[in-house]
Amino acid sequence: MSVTLKVATKKLIIRDLIADLGQRILDGGQITRDEALELINIESNADIMDLLSWANRIREHYKGNKIHLCSIVNAKAGACSENCSFCSQSAAYQTGSPRYGFVDPEPVEDAMSEAKENNVTAVGLVAAWRGLKEGPMLDEVCDRIREMKENGKSRPDASLGLIETQTVADRLKEAGLSCYGHNLESSRRFFPEHCTTHSFEDRIKTIQFLKNAGIKICSGGIIGMGENREDRIDLALEVRAIDASVVPVNILNPIPGTPLEKQEQLPPMEILKTIALFRFILPQKEIMIAGGRTVNLRDMQSMIFTAGASALMVGNYLTTLNQPVEKDLQMLKDLGLDPDWDNDFADQISNGTNCGSSCNSTKKTTEALLPV
């Protein structure tokens, strides 16, 4: 066989592999870790486009044309005790990031009103601290969530760090919280490379307390921190194991003053390929593209939906700017996508940590860490 024919045969095999795996997912099946690794190591742009096309088919099959929009309110900024190397709000780094205490009701009310005007489904209350414990601050947080719930303009979400007792999670549920953001950030293997003040297991335990309380989970991570492709696949499998409803994919935006300030940014095609793999692994979840998309994807931002994304963080991020909401809404309109999302995760099948035989090892490792 000539070299030319061998190359042509290999390309056909890759194309057929993508199609076979894509069809398996459309039929309700799952892909294995080894199959996901084979897909993420595809290098040819033509093959990557095939991968994106199938990710788009999977998104449309399970999600139609609906796009879930979220925004956030930085409810307490800066001086965080944790040393996450990507974060400008850590007290360990000199970044010039704003610092202020827990916000009054008015800014939250304004954020809820703006969200409603722009068809934003959820507004997340985010705080820069290690976590939330029983006491006066928990009382104040619950008051704010209760006000957001009574406001009724958008769904009140929160991302308030580590939770160490079931009581705290139960209090949040009683206050009206329906979804809690708590990213795993990276794979279990890579986690100590970017944070040493708490562990991957601490985050898993927090998620289990929330699930016990009947709170939906928003959990994903950050790509581009120096992890390898295998780490990205393992992150997606961990997210599948915890059965997160919303899966944020953040792309590192290196902030001066942090340990990752000189980290080389990922190429746009590598980012899109990763999003597509998340859709292949998590076909029924809301895959949300969040921080770093404007900086890293630039004019290719609209391709995130072709790559399988079904949710978008709009408005500014915690300490960096996003493009105007109006521009995002116009982008969705131009693509024929609808931000009027109101199914409350009804299109997701929730089976706890049921992730099938393809990730049994991940499931067993994770379950061993969860409190009974």
C-alpha atoms as a printed R data frame, in Angstrom:
    type eleno elety resid chain resno       x      y      z
1   ATOM     1    CA   MET     A     1   0.000  0.000  0.000
2   ATOM     2    CA   SER     A     2   1.387  3.434 -0.947
3   ATOM     3    CA   VAL     A     3   2.052  6.085  1.694
4   ATOM     4    CA   THR     A     4  -0.691  8.260  0.192
5   ATOM     5    CA   LEU     A     5  -3.218  5.430  0.408
6   ATOM     6    CA   LYS     A     6  -2.204  4.644  4.012
7   ATOM     7    CA   VAL     A     7  -2.795  8.275  5.015
8   ATOM     8    CA   ALA     A     8  -6.170  8.307  3.248
9   ATOM     9    CA   THR     A     9  -7.183  5.042  4.971
10  ATOM    10    CA   LYS     A    10  -6.182  6.392  8.404
11  ATOM    11    CA   LYS     A    11  -8.254  9.540  7.863
12  ATOM    12    CA   LEU     A    12 -11.246  7.408  6.898
13  ATOM    13    CA   ILE     A    13 -10.813  5.317 10.040
14  ATOM    14    CA   ILE     A    14 -10.777  8.446 12.234
15  ATOM    15    CA   ARG     A    15 -13.854  9.824 10.516
16  ATOM    16    CA   ASP     A    16 -15.665  6.516 10.952
17  ATOM    17    CA   LEU     A    17 -14.583  6.311 14.602
18  ATOM    18    CA   ILE     A    18 -16.049  9.747 15.327
19  ATOM    19    CA   ALA     A    19 -19.272  8.836 13.555
20  ATOM    20    CA   ASP     A    20 -19.588  5.480 15.321
21  ATOM    21    CA   LEU     A    21 -19.040  6.997 18.769
22  ATOM    22    CA   GLY     A    22 -21.330  9.930 18.007
23  ATOM    23    CA   GLN     A    23 -24.116  7.609 16.892
24  ATOM    24    CA   ARG     A    24 -23.650  5.472 20.005
25  ATOM    25    CA   ILE     A    25 -24.283  8.564 22.161
26  ATOM    26    CA   LEU     A    26 -27.331  9.555 20.101
27  ATOM    27    CA   ASP     A    27 -28.635  6.041 20.735
28  ATOM    28    CA   GLY     A    28 -28.262  6.538 24.495
29  ATOM    29    CA   GLY     A    29 -24.846  4.954 25.013
30  ATOM    30    CA   GLN     A    30 -21.587  6.255 26.461
31  ATOM    31    CA   ILE     A    31 -17.961  6.367 25.418
32  ATOM    32    CA   THR     A    32 -15.091  4.892 27.414
33  ATOM    33    CA   ARG     A    33 -12.098  6.741 28.783
34  ATOM    34    CA   ASP     A    34  -9.826  5.165 26.159
35  ATOM    35    CA   GLU     A    35 -12.181  6.206 23.367
36  ATOM    36    CA   ALA     A    36 -12.324  9.763 24.727
37  ATOM    37    CA   LEU     A    37  -8.513  9.892 24.811
38  ATOM    38    CA   GLU     A    38  -8.392  8.740 21.204
39  ATOM    39    CA   LEU     A    39 -10.738 11.551 20.200
40  ATOM    40    CA   ILE     A    40  -8.960 14.301 22.123
41  ATOM    41    CA   ASN     A    41  -5.652 13.365 20.515
42  ATOM    42    CA   ILE     A    42  -6.985 14.014 17.010
43  ATOM    43    CA   GLU     A    43  -4.748 16.626 15.364
44  ATOM    44    CA   SER     A    44  -6.060 17.189 11.830
45  ATOM    45    CA   ASN     A    45  -8.286 20.266 11.502
46  ATOM    46    CA   ALA     A    46 -10.565 18.370  9.119
47  ATOM    47    CA   ASP     A    47 -11.038 15.591 11.687
48  ATOM    48    CA   ILE     A    48 -11.571 18.114 14.475
49  ATOM    49    CA   MET     A    49 -14.324 19.685 12.370
50  ATOM    50    CA   ASP     A    50 -15.943 16.247 12.068
51  ATOM    51    CA   LEU     A    51 -15.732 15.941 15.860
52  ATOM    52    CA   LEU     A    52 -17.345 19.354 16.343
53  ATOM    53    CA   SER     A    53 -20.083 18.481 13.873
54  ATOM    54    CA   TRP     A    54 -20.996 15.356 15.834
55  ATOM    55    CA   ALA     A    55 -20.854 17.279 19.122
56  ATOM    56    CA   ASN     A    56 -23.312 19.731 17.592
57  ATOM    57    CA   ARG     A    57 -25.591 16.844 16.557
58  ATOM    58    CA   ILE     A    58 -25.498 15.507 20.109
59  ATOM    59    CA   ARG     A    59 -26.291 18.950 21.543
60  ATOM    60    CA   GLU     A    60 -29.227 19.428 19.184
61  ATOM    61    CA   HIS     A    61 -30.498 15.900 19.864
62  ATOM    62    CA   TYR     A    62 -30.629 16.390 23.636
63  ATOM    63    CA   LYS     A    63 -30.991 20.168 23.949
64  ATOM    64    CA   GLY     A    64 -32.677 21.424 20.812
65  ATOM    65    CA   ASN     A    65 -31.983 25.103 20.228
66  ATOM    66    CA   LYS     A    66 -32.297 26.218 23.868
67  ATOM    67    CA   ILE     A    67 -29.346 27.955 25.559
68  ATOM    68    CA   HIS     A    68 -29.129 28.305 29.347
69  ATOM    69    CA   LEU     A    69 -27.786 31.757 30.354
70  ATOM    70    CA   CYS     A    70 -26.211 32.479 33.749
71  ATOM    71    CA   SER     A    71 -24.645 35.521 35.362
72  ATOM    72    CA   ILE     A    72 -22.898 36.133 38.663
73  ATOM    73    CA   VAL     A    73 -22.677 38.699 41.452
74  ATOM    74    CA   ASN     A    74 -19.350 39.001 43.250
75  ATOM    75    CA   ALA     A    75 -20.890 39.139 46.712
76  ATOM    76    CA   LYS     A    76 -17.611 39.192 48.641
77  ATOM    77    CA   ALA     A    77 -14.368 40.051 46.860
78  ATOM    78    CA   GLY     A    78 -10.685 39.421 47.523
79  ATOM    79    CA   ALA     A    79  -8.585 38.382 50.539
80  ATOM    80    CA   CYS     A    80  -9.447 34.708 50.114
81  ATOM    81    CA   SER     A    81  -7.399 32.401 52.348
82  ATOM    82    CA   GLU     A    82  -6.989 29.735 49.635
83  ATOM    83    CA   ASN     A    83  -3.973 29.648 47.306
84  ATOM    84    CA   CYS     A    84  -5.567 28.582 44.011
85  ATOM    85    CA   SER     A    85  -2.863 29.567 41.530
86  ATOM    86    CA   PHE     A    86  -5.305 30.801 38.867
87  ATOM    87    CA   CYS     A    87  -7.217 33.181 41.139
88  ATOM    88    CA   SER     A    88  -6.587 36.907 41.461
89  ATOM    89    CA   GLN     A    89  -8.682 37.031 44.656
90  ATOM    90    CA   SER     A    90  -6.288 34.926 46.743
91  ATOM    91    CA   ALA     A    91  -4.670 36.802 49.631
92  ATOM    92    CA   ALA     A    92  -1.441 34.974 48.727
93  ATOM    93    CA   TYR     A    93  -0.931 37.074 45.573
94  ATOM    94    CA   GLN     A    94  -0.559 40.768 44.800
95  ATOM    95    CA   THR     A    95  -2.901 41.346 41.889
96  ATOM    96    CA   GLY     A    96  -4.652 44.623 42.626
97  ATOM    97    CA   SER     A    97  -7.991 42.795 42.676
98  ATOM    98    CA   PRO     A    98 -10.845 44.610 44.486
99  ATOM    99    CA   ARG     A    99 -11.531 43.706 48.114
100 ATOM   100    CA   TYR     A   100 -14.825 44.245 49.922
101 ATOM   101    CA   GLY     A   101 -17.080 42.498 52.423
102 ATOM   102    CA   PHE     A   102 -20.402 40.806 51.875
103 ATOM   103    CA   VAL     A   103 -22.660 42.988 49.745
104 ATOM   104    CA   ASP     A   104 -25.905 44.688 50.753
105 ATOM   105    CA   PRO     A   105 -29.208 43.617 49.148
106 ATOM   106    CA   GLU     A   106 -29.329 46.457 46.575
107 ATOM   107    CA   PRO     A   107 -26.543 45.300 44.190
108 ATOM   108    CA   VAL     A   108 -28.012 41.809 44.191
109 ATOM   109    CA   GLU     A   109 -31.468 43.175 43.430
110 ATOM   110    CA   ASP     A   110 -30.005 45.218 40.549
111 ATOM   111    CA   ALA     A   111 -28.259 42.140 39.154
112 ATOM   112    CA   MET     A   112 -31.502 40.134 39.324
113 ATOM   113    CA   SER     A   113 -33.404 42.861 37.486
114 ATOM   114    CA   GLU     A   114 -30.773 43.142 34.754
115 ATOM   115    CA   ALA     A   115 -30.724 39.359 34.375
116 ATOM   116    CA   LYS     A   116 -34.486 39.241 33.892
117 ATOM   117    CA   GLU     A   117 -34.319 41.932 31.218
118 ATOM   118    CA   ASN     A   118 -31.789 39.857 29.261
119 ATOM   119    CA   ASN     A   119 -33.462 36.428 29.520
120 ATOM   120    CA   VAL     A   120 -30.795 35.217 31.957
121 ATOM   121    CA   THR     A   121 -32.086 32.131 33.736
122 ATOM   122    CA   ALA     A   122 -29.911 32.196 36.859
123 ATOM   123    CA   VAL     A   123 -27.900 34.645 38.944
124 ATOM   124    CA   GLY     A   124 -25.151 33.178 41.099
125 ATOM   125    CA   LEU     A   125 -24.109 34.711 44.420
126 ATOM   126    CA   VAL     A   126 -20.309 34.203 44.555
127 ATOM   127    CA   ALA     A   127 -18.011 34.816 47.543
128 ATOM   128    CA   ALA     A   128 -14.212 34.784 47.799
129 ATOM   129    CA   TRP     A   129 -13.502 32.876 50.988
130 ATOM   130    CA   ARG     A   130 -12.625 29.329 52.012
131 ATOM   131    CA   GLY     A   131 -16.194 28.334 52.684
132 ATOM   132    CA   LEU     A   132 -19.415 28.784 54.584
133 ATOM   133    CA   LYS     A   133 -19.944 27.696 58.199
134 ATOM   134    CA   GLU     A   134 -22.771 27.970 60.705
135 ATOM   135    CA   GLY     A   135 -23.051 31.415 62.270
136 ATOM   136    CA   PRO     A   136 -24.038 35.016 61.496
137 ATOM   137    CA   MET     A   137 -22.583 34.948 57.969
138 ATOM   138    CA   LEU     A   138 -24.655 31.896 57.066
139 ATOM   139    CA   ASP     A   139 -27.721 33.745 58.381
140 ATOM   140    CA   GLU     A   140 -26.912 36.724 56.157
141 ATOM   141    CA   VAL     A   141 -26.278 34.531 53.115
142 ATOM   142    CA   CYS     A   142 -29.589 32.752 53.638
143 ATOM   143    CA   ASP     A   143 -31.358 36.103 53.939
144 ATOM   144    CA   ARG     A   144 -29.866 37.175 50.597
145 ATOM   145    CA   ILE     A   145 -30.865 33.912 48.898
146 ATOM   146    CA   ARG     A   146 -34.359 34.224 50.327
147 ATOM   147    CA   GLU     A   147 -34.624 37.754 48.930
148 ATOM   148    CA   MET     A   148 -33.444 36.533 45.516
149 ATOM   149    CA   LYS     A   149 -36.000 33.737 45.572
150 ATOM   150    CA   GLU     A   150 -38.840 36.057 46.547
151 ATOM   151    CA   ASN     A   151 -37.717 38.499 43.861
152 ATOM   152    CA   GLY     A   152 -38.703 35.822 41.342
153 ATOM   153    CA   LYS     A   153 -36.926 37.409 38.398
154 ATOM   154    CA   SER     A   154 -34.237 34.747 37.904
155 ATOM   155    CA   ARG     A   155 -33.231 31.517 39.640
156 ATOM   156    CA   PRO     A   156 -31.007 32.170 42.686
157 ATOM   157    CA   ASP     A   157 -27.767 30.159 42.520
158 ATOM   158    CA   ALA     A   158 -24.702 30.409 44.755
159 ATOM   159    CA   SER     A   159 -21.013 29.545 44.811
160 ATOM   160    CA   LEU     A   160 -19.817 29.991 48.359
161 ATOM   161    CA   GLY     A   161 -16.856 27.659 48.713
162 ATOM   162    CA   LEU     A   162 -16.416 24.597 50.871
163 ATOM   163    CA   ILE     A   163 -19.198 23.240 53.078
164 ATOM   164    CA   GLU     A   164 -18.173 21.045 55.997
165 ATOM   165    CA   THR     A   165 -21.504 20.026 57.536
166 ATOM   166    CA   GLN     A   166 -24.859 18.807 56.294
167 ATOM   167    CA   THR     A   167 -26.583 21.488 58.381
168 ATOM   168    CA   VAL     A   168 -25.138 24.292 56.251
169 ATOM   169    CA   ALA     A   169 -26.299 22.643 53.026
170 ATOM   170    CA   ASP     A   170 -29.755 22.060 54.493
171 ATOM   171    CA   ARG     A   171 -30.003 25.720 55.541
172 ATOM   172    CA   LEU     A   172 -29.202 26.832 51.996
173 ATOM   173    CA   LYS     A   173 -31.896 24.564 50.602
174 ATOM   174    CA   GLU     A   174 -34.434 25.871 53.121
175 ATOM   175    CA   ALA     A   175 -33.595 29.433 52.085
176 ATOM   176    CA   GLY     A   176 -34.579 28.630 48.501
177 ATOM   177    CA   LEU     A   177 -31.294 27.668 46.822
178 ATOM   178    CA   SER     A   178 -31.761 25.206 43.983
179 ATOM   179    CA   CYS     A   179 -28.300 25.060 42.371
180 ATOM   180    CA   TYR     A   180 -24.804 25.448 43.886
181 ATOM   181    CA   GLY     A   181 -21.622 26.125 41.943
182 ATOM   182    CA   HIS     A   182 -18.582 24.218 43.147
183 ATOM   183    CA   ASN     A   183 -16.022 23.437 40.462
184 ATOM   184    CA   LEU     A   184 -13.730 20.444 40.754
185 ATOM   185    CA   GLU     A   185 -11.312 22.727 38.811
186 ATOM   186    CA   SER     A   186  -9.161 19.951 37.317
187 ATOM   187    CA   SER     A   187  -8.475 16.236 37.441
188 ATOM   188    CA   ARG     A   188  -7.739 14.583 40.760
189 ATOM   189    CA   ARG     A   189  -4.124 14.030 39.654
190 ATOM   190    CA   PHE     A   190  -3.504 17.651 38.652
191 ATOM   191    CA   PHE     A   191  -5.376 19.358 41.510
192 ATOM   192    CA   PRO     A   192  -2.365 19.664 43.910
193 ATOM   193    CA   GLU     A   193  -0.481 21.497 41.149
194 ATOM   194    CA   HIS     A   194  -2.773 24.520 41.466
195 ATOM   195    CA   CYS     A   195  -4.090 24.348 45.057
196 ATOM   196    CA   THR     A   196  -2.621 23.058 48.330
197 ATOM   197    CA   THR     A   197  -4.774 24.773 50.978
198 ATOM   198    CA   HIS     A   198  -7.604 22.302 50.427
199 ATOM   199    CA   SER     A   199  -7.946 19.038 48.541
200 ATOM   200    CA   PHE     A   200  -9.896 17.554 45.685
201 ATOM   201    CA   GLU     A   201 -11.575 15.322 48.268
202 ATOM   202    CA   ASP     A   202 -12.758 18.407 50.201
203 ATOM   203    CA   ARG     A   203 -14.601 19.536 47.089
204 ATOM   204    CA   ILE     A   204 -16.159 16.115 46.546
205 ATOM   205    CA   LYS     A   205 -17.421 16.085 50.150
206 ATOM   206    CA   THR     A   206 -18.967 19.536 49.734
207 ATOM   207    CA   ILE     A   207 -20.819 18.353 46.645
208 ATOM   208    CA   GLN     A   208 -22.194 15.324 48.464
209 ATOM   209    CA   PHE     A   209 -23.569 17.455 51.318
210 ATOM   210    CA   LEU     A   210 -25.343 19.601 48.711
211 ATOM   211    CA   LYS     A   211 -26.733 16.591 46.864
212 ATOM   212    CA   ASN     A   212 -27.982 15.165 50.176
213 ATOM   213    CA   ALA     A   213 -29.893 18.429 50.656
214 ATOM   214    CA   GLY     A   214 -31.524 18.116 47.236
215 ATOM   215    CA   ILE     A   215 -29.537 20.959 45.648
216 ATOM   216    CA   LYS     A   216 -28.522 20.698 41.988
217 ATOM   217    CA   ILE     A   217 -24.809 20.842 41.245
218 ATOM   218    CA   CYS     A   218 -22.965 23.207 38.909
219 ATOM   219    CA   SER     A   219 -19.437 21.832 38.623
220 ATOM   220    CA   GLY     A   220 -16.721 21.848 35.990
221 ATOM   221    CA   GLY     A   221 -13.272 23.340 35.875
222 ATOM   222    CA   ILE     A   222 -10.584 25.363 34.179
223 ATOM   223    CA   ILE     A   223  -8.586 24.258 31.165
224 ATOM   224    CA   GLY     A   224  -5.252 25.720 30.125
225 ATOM   225    CA   MET     A   225  -3.539 25.674 33.548
226 ATOM   226    CA   GLY     A   226  -0.741 23.379 32.333
227 ATOM   227    CA   GLU     A   227  -2.694 20.135 32.598
228 ATOM   228    CA   ASN     A   228  -2.484 17.547 29.833
229 ATOM   229    CA   ARG     A   229  -5.268 16.219 27.640
230 ATOM   230    CA   GLU     A   230  -5.694 13.157 29.825
231 ATOM   231    CA   ASP     A   231  -6.399 15.441 32.800
232 ATOM   232    CA   ARG     A   232  -9.185 17.141 30.852
233 ATOM   233    CA   ILE     A   233 -10.819 13.818 30.066
234 ATOM   234    CA   ASP     A   234 -10.498 12.724 33.697
235 ATOM   235    CA   LEU     A   235 -12.118 15.981 34.834
236 ATOM   236    CA   ALA     A   236 -15.088 15.322 32.549
237 ATOM   237    CA   LEU     A   237 -15.381 11.772 33.909
238 ATOM   238    CA   GLU     A   238 -15.265 13.021 37.508
239 ATOM   239    CA   VAL     A   239 -18.054 15.468 36.662
240 ATOM   240    CA   ARG     A   240 -20.024 12.600 35.155
241 ATOM   241    CA   ALA     A   241 -19.484 10.616 38.362
242 ATOM   242    CA   ILE     A   242 -20.924 13.364 40.585
243 ATOM   243    CA   ASP     A   243 -23.842 13.890 38.167
244 ATOM   244    CA   ALA     A   244 -23.509 17.676 37.882
245 ATOM   245    CA   SER     A   245 -26.426 19.383 36.128
246 ATOM   246    CA   VAL     A   246 -24.425 22.364 34.813
247 ATOM   247    CA   VAL     A   247 -20.795 21.947 33.749
248 ATOM   248    CA   PRO     A   248 -18.827 25.200 33.432
249 ATOM   249    CA   VAL     A   249 -15.785 25.079 31.174
250 ATOM   250    CA   ASN     A   250 -13.524 28.008 32.007
251 ATOM   251    CA   ILE     A   251 -10.430 28.807 29.950
252 ATOM   252    CA   LEU     A   252  -7.527 30.248 31.886
253 ATOM   253    CA   ASN     A   253  -7.104 33.991 31.510
254 ATOM   254    CA   PRO     A   254  -3.626 34.479 33.022
255 ATOM   255    CA   ILE     A   255  -3.785 37.286 35.602
256 ATOM   256    CA   PRO     A   256  -0.615 39.287 36.416
257 ATOM   257    CA   GLY     A   257   0.510 38.604 39.964
258 ATOM   258    CA   THR     A   258  -0.734 34.997 40.057
259 ATOM   259    CA   PRO     A   259   1.602 31.985 39.662
260 ATOM   260    CA   LEU     A   260   0.001 31.286 36.273
261 ATOM   261    CA   GLU     A   261   0.504 34.785 34.876
262 ATOM   262    CA   LYS     A   262   2.934 33.507 32.196
263 ATOM   263    CA   GLN     A   263   1.078 30.302 31.370
264 ATOM   264    CA   GLU     A   264   0.877 29.796 27.603
265 ATOM   265    CA   GLN     A   265  -2.702 30.069 26.395
266 ATOM   266    CA   LEU     A   266  -4.430 27.177 24.627
267 ATOM   267    CA   PRO     A   267  -5.032 27.460 20.861
268 ATOM   268    CA   PRO     A   268  -8.701 28.029 19.981
269 ATOM   269    CA   MET     A   269  -8.996 24.702 18.152
270 ATOM   270    CA   GLU     A   270  -7.723 22.859 21.234
271 ATOM   271    CA   ILE     A   271 -10.365 24.625 23.335
272 ATOM   272    CA   LEU     A   272 -13.148 23.731 20.891
273 ATOM   273    CA   LYS     A   273 -11.992 20.117 20.742
274 ATOM   274    CA   THR     A   274 -12.109 19.942 24.546
275 ATOM   275    CA   ILE     A   275 -15.645 21.353 24.620
276 ATOM   276    CA   ALA     A   276 -16.671 18.725 22.067
277 ATOM   277    CA   LEU     A   277 -15.233 15.951 24.243
278 ATOM   278    CA   PHE     A   278 -17.179 17.258 27.232
279 ATOM   279    CA   ARG     A   279 -20.347 16.998 25.116
280 ATOM   280    CA   PHE     A   280 -19.467 13.441 24.066
281 ATOM   281    CA   ILE     A   281 -18.888 12.447 27.712
282 ATOM   282    CA   LEU     A   282 -21.780 14.487 29.170
283 ATOM   283    CA   PRO     A   283 -24.422 14.405 26.423
284 ATOM   284    CA   GLN     A   284 -27.432 15.461 28.520
285 ATOM   285    CA   LYS     A   285 -25.812 18.076 30.758
286 ATOM   286    CA   GLU     A   286 -25.734 21.845 30.381
287 ATOM   287    CA   ILE     A   287 -22.182 22.523 29.236
288 ATOM   288    CA   MET     A   288 -21.567 26.178 30.009
289 ATOM   289    CA   ILE     A   289 -18.702 28.198 28.573
290 ATOM   290    CA   ALA     A   290 -17.655 30.705 31.197
291 ATOM   291    CA   GLY     A   291 -14.506 32.650 32.086
292 ATOM   292    CA   GLY     A   292 -11.804 33.303 29.506
293 ATOM   293    CA   ARG     A   293 -13.816 32.786 26.338
294 ATOM   294    CA   THR     A   294 -13.441 36.308 24.951
295 ATOM   295    CA   VAL     A   295  -9.681 36.397 25.566
296 ATOM   296    CA   ASN     A   296  -8.927 32.899 24.305
297 ATOM   297    CA   LEU     A   297 -11.447 32.362 21.500
298 ATOM   298    CA   ARG     A   298 -11.722 35.899 20.180
299 ATOM   299    CA   ASP     A   299 -13.613 35.825 16.832
300 ATOM   300    CA   MET     A   300 -14.248 32.074 17.189
301 ATOM   301    CA   GLN     A   301 -16.593 32.404 20.162
302 ATOM   302    CA   SER     A   302 -19.707 31.443 18.209
303 ATOM   303    CA   MET     A   303 -18.128 28.042 17.446
304 ATOM   304    CA   ILE     A   304 -18.577 26.937 21.059
305 ATOM   305    CA   PHE     A   305 -22.147 25.950 20.196
306 ATOM   306    CA   THR     A   306 -21.009 23.949 17.177
307 ATOM   307    CA   ALA     A   307 -18.630 22.256 19.631
308 ATOM   308    CA   GLY     A   308 -21.563 21.254 21.840
309 ATOM   309    CA   ALA     A   309 -21.987 24.047 24.399
310 ATOM   310    CA   SER     A   310 -25.570 24.595 25.576
311 ATOM   311    CA   ALA     A   311 -25.063 27.274 28.220
312 ATOM   312    CA   LEU     A   312 -23.238 30.578 28.483
313 ATOM   313    CA   MET     A   313 -21.992 32.807 31.273
314 ATOM   314    CA   VAL     A   314 -22.976 36.357 30.367
315 ATOM   315    CA   GLY     A   315 -22.096 39.677 31.948
316 ATOM   316    CA   ASN     A   316 -18.753 40.361 33.591
317 ATOM   317    CA   TYR     A   317 -16.815 37.714 35.478
318 ATOM   318    CA   LEU     A   318 -15.521 38.011 39.044
319 ATOM   319    CA   THR     A   319 -12.501 40.210 38.321
320 ATOM   320    CA   THR     A   320 -12.312 40.374 34.505
321 ATOM   321    CA   LEU     A   321 -14.563 41.801 31.802
322 ATOM   322    CA   ASN     A   322 -16.732 39.902 29.362
323 ATOM   323    CA   GLN     A   323 -18.195 41.189 26.117
324 ATOM   324    CA   PRO     A   324 -21.521 43.079 26.453
325 ATOM   325    CA   VAL     A   325 -24.622 40.970 27.058
326 ATOM   326    CA   GLU     A   326 -26.240 42.545 24.009
327 ATOM   327    CA   LYS     A   327 -23.473 41.161 21.809
328 ATOM   328    CA   ASP     A   328 -23.971 37.676 23.232
329 ATOM   329    CA   LEU     A   329 -27.730 37.859 22.666
330 ATOM   330    CA   GLN     A   330 -27.159 38.967 19.075
331 ATOM   331    CA   MET     A   331 -24.738 36.072 18.571
332 ATOM   332    CA   LEU     A   332 -27.404 33.616 19.759
333 ATOM   333    CA   LYS     A   333 -30.037 35.211 17.520
334 ATOM   334    CA   ASP     A   334 -27.741 35.001 14.490
335 ATOM   335    CA   LEU     A   335 -27.173 31.291 15.200
336 ATOM   336    CA   GLY     A   336 -30.898 30.576 15.565
337 ATOM   337    CA   LEU     A   337 -30.486 29.725 19.247
338 ATOM   338    CA   ASP     A   338 -33.041 30.565 21.934
339 ATOM   339    CA   PRO     A   339 -32.015 31.875 25.398
340 ATOM   340    CA   ASP     A   340 -35.532 31.350 26.797
341 ATOM   341    CA   TRP     A   341 -34.522 28.269 28.824
342 ATOM   342    CA   ASP     A   342 -37.130 27.164 31.349
343 ATOM   343    CA   ASN     A   343 -37.014 23.369 31.697
344 ATOM   344    CA   ASP     A   344 -35.358 23.355 35.147
345 ATOM   345    CA   PHE     A   345 -33.074 20.435 34.123
346 ATOM   346    CA   ALA     A   346 -36.109 18.298 33.269
347 ATOM   347    CA   ASP     A   347 -34.337 16.934 30.162
348 ATOM   348    CA   GLN     A   348 -31.522 15.419 32.227
349 ATOM   349    CA   ILE     A   349 -31.557 11.898 33.556
350 ATOM   350    CA   SER     A   350 -30.265 12.034 37.126
351 ATOM   351    CA   ASN     A   351 -29.053  8.708 38.512
352 ATOM   352    CA   GLY     A   352 -26.713  9.827 41.274
353 ATOM   353    CA   THR     A   353 -23.220  8.684 40.414
354 ATOM   354    CA   ASN     A   354 -24.365  6.218 37.748
355 ATOM   355    CA   CYS     A   355 -21.840  6.706 34.975
356 ATOM   356    CA   GLY     A   356 -21.851  3.257 33.423
357 ATOM   357    CA   SER     A   357 -19.147  0.647 33.057
358 ATOM   358    CA   SER     A   358 -16.896  3.033 31.166
359 ATOM   359    CA   CYS     A   359 -15.997  4.994 34.312
360 ATOM   360    CA   ASN     A   360 -16.498  2.454 37.100
361 ATOM   361    CA   SER     A   361 -13.001  3.083 38.449
362 ATOM   362    CA   THR     A   362 -13.698  6.804 38.730
363 ATOM   363    CA   LYS     A   363 -17.046  6.116 40.374
364 ATOM   364    CA   LYS     A   364 -15.580  3.758 42.980
365 ATOM   365    CA   THR     A   365 -12.781  6.170 43.850
366 ATOM   366    CA   THR     A   366 -15.217  9.062 44.223
367 ATOM   367    CA   GLU     A   367 -17.796  7.122 46.235
368 ATOM   368    CA   ALA     A   368 -15.101  6.049 48.700
369 ATOM   369    CA   LEU     A   369 -14.673  9.713 49.627
370 ATOM   370    CA   LEU     A   370 -18.323 10.571 50.144
371 ATOM   371    CA   PRO     A   371 -19.742 10.777 53.680
372 ATOM   372    CA   VAL     A   372 -22.610  8.429 54.415
